[in-house]
Amino acid sequence: MTEPGQIFDRALHRLRLERAAGSAGEADFLRRRASEDLVQRIALVNRDFPIAVELGARHGAFARAMATGPAAAKIGLLIETDLSARMMRGRGGIRLVADEERLPFRPHALDLVVSNLVLHWVGDLVGALIQVRRALRPDGLMLASLLGGSTLTELRQVLLEAEIAVTGGAGPRVSPFADAFDAAGLLQRAGFAMPVVDVDRVVVRYDHPLKLIADLRAMGETNVLVDRPSRPLTRPVLRRVCETYAERFAGPDGKTLATFEILTLTGWAPHPDQRQPLRPGSAKARLADALAMVEQSAEASTKGGRPA
């Protein structure tokens, strides 16, 4: 049963991941892309991470990218976790079944926490980020990628329109995703220092809309909203979805397009020796000098003055 106030049915999400464990590796192109980006970011950090944890390791895309990438020498011990035991089956190393909403790590135990396209399934994302920040040692690093607001915008539109046209009503079939502005605010609310959010938009071409839906199932990325419609999609609705998708979102080659937006969140556990932003008014150089402009007073501006 789900708890009151929950957005996602975590028990159903675990079940979907268990069922997708045998096929997720066939459709992990987004996870591989995001993993390579995370590894490159770690390589640019001028420090080592003796103890690292990956939340939502799935089929091990991050561990493989790290083993062959420039960050391999920076990470000592990597502990992989996942909500699904079957997703991690058959791999070596330290693996732990854990829910991203209830982390089992003691405070200040970790140097690095990485999460790769998992946290968009967490209902209380601020709460999860707070748990991550508490588990990090002071000046520890968190890097997390998750799907952002533009993800599956085409599928969301055609599902809604098709279901209304065929049945006269519709419910939420695609999960909501945070946008970059929201994600930055979440990092700040969770108490991270120097928060940064980057956006990577990926447009994938499919021979047919049903191939997109098959990929989502293979990834274990299908709808687990608590308030999801109780009835499955009917054949007439699916037929209308495919027709509308092909009409509105096909490229010149006839392939249908699907947008995925990957947000990458970077945050540091606070430490007194970290660089701090300057206090307002404490700058030692003028912006006008840097831009080779003539600085004017507000009074002059109101009288028609303008930079030279």
C-alpha positions in Angstrom: 0.0 0.0 0.0 1.1 3.6 -0.6 1.4 6.1 2.2 -0.9 9.1 2.3 0.5 12.1 0.4 2.8 10.0 -1.8 3.2 11.1 -5.4 4.7 7.8 -6.7 3.8 4.2 -5.8 7.2 3.0 -4.8 6.1 -0.6 -4.4 4.9 -0.6 -8.0 8.1 1.1 -9.1 10.1 -1.6 -7.6 8.0 -4.2 -9.3 8.4 -2.5 -12.7 12.1 -2.4 -12.2 12.2 -6.1 -11.3 10.3 -6.9 -14.4 12.5 -4.7 -16.6 15.8 -6.1 -15.1 16.3 -8.5 -18.0 15.8 -5.9 -20.7 16.9 -2.6 -19.2 20.4 -3.0 -20.7 18.9 -3.0 -24.2 17.5 0.5 -23.8 20.0 2.3 -21.5 21.3 4.8 -24.1 20.3 7.7 -22.0 21.9 6.2 -18.9 25.1 5.6 -20.7 25.1 9.2 -22.0 24.5 10.7 -18.5 27.1 8.3 -17.0 29.8 9.5 -19.3 29.0 13.1 -18.4 29.1 12.4 -14.7 32.5 10.7 -15.0 33.9 13.6 -16.9 32.7 16.0 -14.2 34.4 13.9 -11.5 37.6 13.9 -13.5 37.7 17.7 -13.5 37.5 17.8 -9.6 40.9 18.2 -8.1 40.5 15.7 -5.3 40.0 12.1 -4.6 36.9 10.3 -3.2 37.8 7.4 -0.9 34.2 6.2 -0.4 31.5 6.8 -3.1 27.9 5.6 -3.4 25.8 5.4 -6.5 22.1 5.6 -5.9 20.1 3.7 -8.4 22.9 1.8 -10.1 20.5 -0.2 -12.4 22.7 -2.2 -14.8 25.9 -0.6 -13.8 26.3 2.0 -16.6 28.1 4.5 -14.3 30.5 1.9 -12.9 31.5 0.8 -16.4 32.0 4.4 -17.5 34.1 5.1 -14.5 36.2 2.0 -14.9 37.3 3.0 -18.4 37.3 6.8 -17.9 39.5 9.5 -16.4 37.8 9.4 -13.0 38.8 5.8 -12.2 41.8 6.8 -10.1 39.8 9.3 -8.1 37.3 6.9 -6.6 38.5 4.4 -4.0 35.5 2.3 -3.0 32.2 2.4 -5.0 29.1 1.1 -3.3 26.2 0.5 -5.8 22.6 0.7 -4.5 19.3 0.1 -6.2 15.7 -0.3 -5.3 15.7 -3.5 -7.3 17.9 -6.4 -6.4 17.5 -8.0 -9.8 18.8 -4.9 -11.5 22.2 -5.4 -9.8 22.3 -9.2 -10.2 25.4 -10.8 -11.8 27.9 -8.0 -11.0 30.8 -7.9 -8.7 31.7 -5.2 -6.2 29.7 -4.0 -3.2 25.9 -3.8 -3.9 23.1 -2.8 -1.6 19.4 -2.9 -2.0 18.2 0.6 -0.8 15.4 3.0 -1.4 16.5 6.4 -2.5 13.8 7.9 -0.2 15.2 6.2 2.9 19.0 6.1 2.7 20.8 3.7 5.2 24.0 5.7 5.5 25.2 7.3 8.7 26.0 11.0 8.8 29.3 12.2 7.4 30.2 8.7 6.1 30.6 9.4 2.3 32.9 11.5 0.2 30.9 11.3 -3.0 27.2 10.5 -3.9 26.3 9.9 -7.5 22.8 9.2 -8.9 22.1 8.6 -12.5 18.6 9.2 -13.9 16.8 7.9 -10.8 15.8 10.8 -8.6 12.9 11.9 -10.8 11.0 8.9 -9.2 11.4 10.3 -5.7 8.3 12.1 -4.4 10.0 14.1 -1.7 13.1 15.2 -3.6 14.1 17.8 -1.1 13.9 15.2 1.7 16.1 12.8 -0.4 18.7 15.5 -1.1 18.8 16.4 2.6 19.6 12.8 3.4 22.3 12.8 0.8 23.8 16.0 2.2 23.8 14.6 5.7 25.5 11.4 4.6 28.3 13.4 3.0 31.4 14.5 4.9 31.9 18.2 5.0 33.0 19.3 1.5 31.7 16.1 0.1 30.3 16.2 -3.5 26.9 15.2 -4.9 26.4 14.7 -8.6 22.9 13.6 -9.8 21.3 13.5 -13.2 17.5 13.2 -13.5 14.9 13.7 -16.2 13.7 17.3 -16.5 10.6 19.2 -17.5 10.7 18.8 -21.3 11.1 15.1 -21.1 8.5 13.2 -23.3 6.6 16.4 -24.0 5.5 15.0 -27.4 4.1 11.8 -25.8 2.5 13.7 -23.0 0.5 15.9 -25.5 -0.6 13.1 -27.9 -1.6 10.8 -25.0 -3.8 13.5 -23.5 -5.4 14.5 -26.8 -6.0 10.9 -28.0 -7.6 9.8 -24.8 -9.9 12.7 -24.6 -10.9 12.3 -28.3 -11.6 8.6 -28.0 -13.0 8.2 -24.4 -14.1 11.8 -23.6 -11.7 12.0 -20.6 -8.0 11.5 -19.6 -5.8 11.0 -16.7 -2.0 11.6 -16.1 -0.1 9.0 -18.1 3.3 10.7 -18.0 5.0 11.6 -14.7 5.7 15.3 -13.9 9.4 16.4 -14.1 11.2 19.3 -12.4 12.6 22.0 -14.5 16.1 23.5 -14.1 14.9 26.5 -12.0 13.0 24.2 -9.6 16.0 21.9 -9.3 18.4 24.7 -8.3 15.9 25.8 -5.6 15.7 22.2 -4.3 19.5 22.1 -3.9 19.4 25.3 -2.0 16.6 24.2 0.2 18.4 20.9 1.0 21.4 22.9 2.3 24.0 22.3 -0.5 26.7 24.8 -1.1 27.7 26.1 -4.5 24.6 24.5 -6.3 24.7 24.2 -10.0 22.2 22.8 -12.5 23.0 22.0 -16.1 20.6 21.0 -18.9 21.2 18.5 -21.7 18.4 18.1 -24.2 18.4 14.9 -26.3 16.1 14.3 -29.2 15.7 10.6 -30.1 14.4 9.4 -33.4 12.1 6.3 -33.5 10.8 4.3 -36.4 7.4 4.2 -34.7 5.8 5.7 -31.5 5.3 2.1 -30.1 9.0 1.6 -30.2 9.4 4.6 -27.8 6.8 3.0 -25.5 8.6 -0.3 -25.6 11.9 1.4 -24.7 10.3 3.1 -21.7 9.0 -0.3 -20.5 12.4 -1.9 -21.0 14.0 0.9 -18.9 11.4 0.4 -16.1 10.4 4.1 -16.7 6.6 3.6 -17.0 3.9 5.5 -15.1 3.8 4.7 -11.3 1.9 7.8 -10.2 -0.4 7.1 -7.3 -3.2 9.0 -9.1 -2.6 7.2 -12.4 -5.7 6.1 -14.4 -6.9 2.7 -13.3 -7.8 1.6 -16.8 -5.0 0.7 -19.3 -4.8 2.3 -22.7 -7.1 0.7 -25.2 -6.3 -0.2 -28.8 -8.4 2.7 -30.2 -6.5 5.1 -28.0 -3.1 3.7 -28.9 -4.1 3.8 -32.6 -5.0 7.5 -32.2 -1.8 8.2 -30.3 0.3 6.7 -33.1 -1.6 8.6 -35.8 -1.3 12.0 -34.0 2.3 11.4 -33.1 3.2 10.7 -36.7 1.3 13.7 -37.9 2.7 16.3 -35.5 6.1 15.0 -34.4 7.7 13.3 -37.4 11.0 14.4 -38.9 11.8 14.8 -42.6 12.7 11.1 -42.8 9.4 10.1 -41.3 10.8 9.0 -38.0 9.0 10.2 -34.9 10.9 12.4 -32.4 11.0 12.1 -28.6 12.6 14.7 -26.4 14.5 13.8 -23.2 15.9 16.5 -20.9 18.6 15.5 -18.6 19.3 17.8 -15.6 22.6 17.4 -13.8 22.7 18.7 -10.3 26.0 19.5 -8.5 26.1 20.4 -4.8 28.7 20.3 -2.0 28.2 19.6 1.6 29.0 22.8 3.4 32.5 23.3 4.9 33.9 26.4 6.5 37.0 26.4 4.1 34.9 26.5 1.0 35.0 29.5 -1.2 32.1 31.9 -0.4 30.3 34.4 -2.6 31.4 38.0 -2.2 29.2 40.3 0.0 27.1 42.8 -2.1 29.2 45.9 -2.6 32.5 44.3 -1.8 33.8 44.0 -5.4 37.1 45.6 -6.1 36.6 46.3 -9.8 33.8 48.0 -11.6 31.7 46.3 -14.3 31.9 49.5 -16.4 35.7 49.1 -16.5 35.5 45.5 -17.6 33.0 46.4 -20.4 34.9 49.5 -21.5 31.9 51.7 -20.8 31.3 55.1 -19.2 29.4 54.7 -15.9 26.6 57.1 -15.4 24.4 57.9 -12.4 20.7 56.9 -12.3 19.9 60.6 -12.5 21.7 61.0 -15.8 20.0 57.9 -17.1 16.6 59.4 -16.4 17.5 62.6 -18.3 18.3 60.7 -21.5 22.0 59.9 -20.9 23.3 56.6 -22.3 26.6 54.7 -22.3 29.2 56.0 -24.8 
